[in-house]
Amino acid sequence: MPTLGQFTSVDPIEGGADNGYSYPTDPNSQFDLDGKKINWGEIGDVLSMASVVTAFCPLPTCQAVTVALGAASPSLIAA
């Protein structure tokens, strides 16, 4: 019942609120109770690191991977 600020059933994920029927007290804190949120910053860091590592490889395949990873990293970090 949104008008009362409560759900009609108990939240299946524990934590986030004292009352199992209420909305979380601070939904903007980005605290991930169930671990389902994707951390794009960490994925971007891994891609950037892989781009640096493959940059030192002289093979054409490695150079193509470096270009692809370098292009993908900034777009993922911004997401």
C-alpha positions in Angstrom: 0.0 0.0 0.0 2.1 2.9 -1.3 -0.2 5.5 0.3 0.8 4.2 3.7 4.4 3.6 2.8 4.1 -0.1 3.3 4.3 -3.3 1.2 1.4 -5.8 1.3 3.8 -8.7 2.1 7.0 -9.1 4.1 10.2 -8.2 2.2 12.0 -11.5 1.5 15.4 -9.9 1.9 16.3 -9.2 5.5 17.8 -5.9 6.5 17.3 -2.4 5.2 14.4 -1.6 7.5 13.3 -2.3 11.1 9.8 -3.3 9.9 9.5 -6.1 7.3 6.5 -4.4 5.6 8.0 -0.9 5.3 10.0 0.6 2.5 13.7 0.9 3.1 14.6 4.0 5.0 17.2 5.2 2.6 16.9 3.6 -0.9 19.5 6.1 -2.3 22.4 4.8 -0.2 23.1 2.2 -2.8 23.6 -0.5 0.0 23.2 -3.8 -1.8 21.5 -6.2 0.7 21.4 -9.2 -1.5 24.6 -8.8 -3.6 22.8 -8.6 -7.0 24.0 -5.1 -8.0 26.7 -5.1 -10.6 29.7 -3.1 -9.7 30.6 -1.5 -13.1 33.6 0.4 -11.6 35.3 -2.9 -10.7 34.6 -4.3 -14.1 36.0 -1.2 -15.8 39.1 -1.5 -13.6 39.7 -5.1 -14.7 39.2 -4.2 -18.4 41.6 -1.3 -18.0 44.2 -3.5 -16.4 43.8 -6.1 -19.1 44.3 -3.4 -21.7 47.6 -2.3 -20.1 48.8 -5.9 -19.9 48.0 -6.7 -23.5 49.6 -3.5 -24.6 53.0 -5.0 -24.1 52.3 -8.0 -26.3 53.7 -7.6 -29.8 51.3 -10.0 -31.5 48.6 -8.4 -33.7 45.9 -10.3 -31.8 47.0 -8.7 -28.5 47.0 -5.3 -30.1 43.5 -5.7 -31.3 42.4 -6.8 -27.8 44.1 -3.7 -26.4 42.2 -1.4 -28.7 38.9 -3.1 -27.9 39.5 -3.1 -24.2 40.6 0.5 -24.2 37.4 1.5 -26.1 35.2 -0.5 -23.7 36.6 0.7 -20.4 35.5 4.3 -20.3 32.0 3.5 -21.4 31.6 0.9 -18.6 33.0 3.2 -16.0 30.6 5.9 -16.9 27.6 3.5 -16.7 
